[in-house]
Amino acid sequence: MNIETANRLVELRHKMGLSQEELAQRLGISRQAVSKWEQAESSPDTDNLIMLAQLYGITIDELLNGRSAVSPTKAGNTPKEAEPKEQIDSAVTSDTAKLKGSSFVYVDNAPYAMPAVCNFKAELQSAYVTVKAADVDAPQVELSGSERLKEACTILREGDTLFLKQLKRNRAFGLHLNEKLHVEALLPRRMRFIGVDIGGGSISADGVLASTLLLHTGGGGLELNNCSAESISLVTGGGGNGLKAVRARSLVCTTGGGGNELEDVKAETAEIKTGGGGVDLNDIEAIKLTAKTGGGSIDAAAIAAAEAELATGGGHIKVRDGSIGSLGMRSGGGSLTAELSELGSASCTAGGGSISVSSRVCSGAEVNLNALSGRSTLIFNGAETARGRAIQTIVGDGSAKLNMKTASGSITVRLGELA
């Protein structure tokens, strides 16, 4: 964590009137952990970032980067998240690649007014939860399934927040594997905060619009369809994430072992992480796109990004049909392939596979290729320019920067000038 973020954490805690010990108690951690954050000696993990943002009434992006800071409420009051912007247009541009034309619209149905009950929070041990936007004035919750599990649930309204909680199971309560609890939450078409945290089971959200959307499950999957929020954070311990038609300023998807599938997603920052599953990206627009997997592969198509960082511990990475200002690809053992319409710069490292990059660049490139045991080939405007194990050369005006290295495979780079 940098010192600016650490100082911001101190300032936010002071504005809440909390001591380090009091904050630690709220988060369920030690005072020493809070002290290390505020001295920039360590960083909060994902779960603690979510709780800090919720406590201070800001987005995770604002917590880390300090943009559009919102003064937190006094201790004991209900946090008030920032209102979603009516419309934000941001061009994905690069000085070298000259990418154009991407826009981000977070609120497509802004005419809907904020309802009196604008926050929904659910904490459940095990459930299958569906959250939908509907023409209702206040959140409505319907429970179905096991009568015993339904009786263990409490629905309570406090101020502008509707709470759904489930009592923890104990030996007296008993546990039957065939018992299931289904939750359907119908929410007004505009919300300030939506948070669902379940120990096991799945969560799906359809058509929701909120300032902050936080979904967490210990073992099942998460699905989002036609959702829009300033800040979206999805965490699953073992299942996968599926997103389609999603708009956000800040998007974070984290899964312990399942895969991530994203289609038609627009965000200023999009961060996708999985411990071992694959990442499938299609029709993605972002200022900064990050995708990392411990061992799976990354397949990306129709990507428009100013900056894209893709990394895998052992699988392959393939990017096609897109425009990227700055591209970074790393693989511990798989191959790296990029077939793009426009590229500003690229840095690619493969532990053992081959590297292949084809793209147009502005009017030339500075190229550094190093195949430790294979062969490197550079083709510029249809003509082979250089060949050998290592290549260091400039073609055209050298405006683009390409650095590529592989331990055992070959490297092939095909470049063409933009018209």
GIHU-V789601 format. One record per run of one state. SS is the DSSP state (2 for helix, 1 for strand, 0 for the rest). FROM is the first residue (numbers start at 1). TO is the last residue. If there is no record, write none. Layout:
SS;FROM;TO
SS;FROM;TO
This chain:
0;1;2
2;3;15
0;16;19
2;20;27
0;28;30
2;31;38
0;39;45
2;46;56
0;57;59
2;60;65
0;66;87
1;88;88
0;89;103
1;104;104
0;105;118
1;119;126
0;127;127
1;128;133
0;134;139
1;140;145
0;146;146
2;147;151
0;152;152
1;153;158
0;159;160
1;161;166
0;167;180
1;181;187
0;188;190
1;191;200
0;201;202
1;203;206
0;207;208
1;209;217
0;218;221
1;222;236
0;237;240
1;241;255
0;256;259
1;260;274
0;275;278
1;279;293
0;294;297
1;298;312
0;313;316
1;317;320
0;321;322
1;323;331
0;332;335
1;336;339
0;340;341
1;342;350
0;351;354
1;355;361
0;362;363
1;364;371
0;372;375
1;376;380
0;381;382
1;383;388
0;389;389
1;390;396
0;397;399
1;400;406
0;407;410
1;411;417
0;418;419
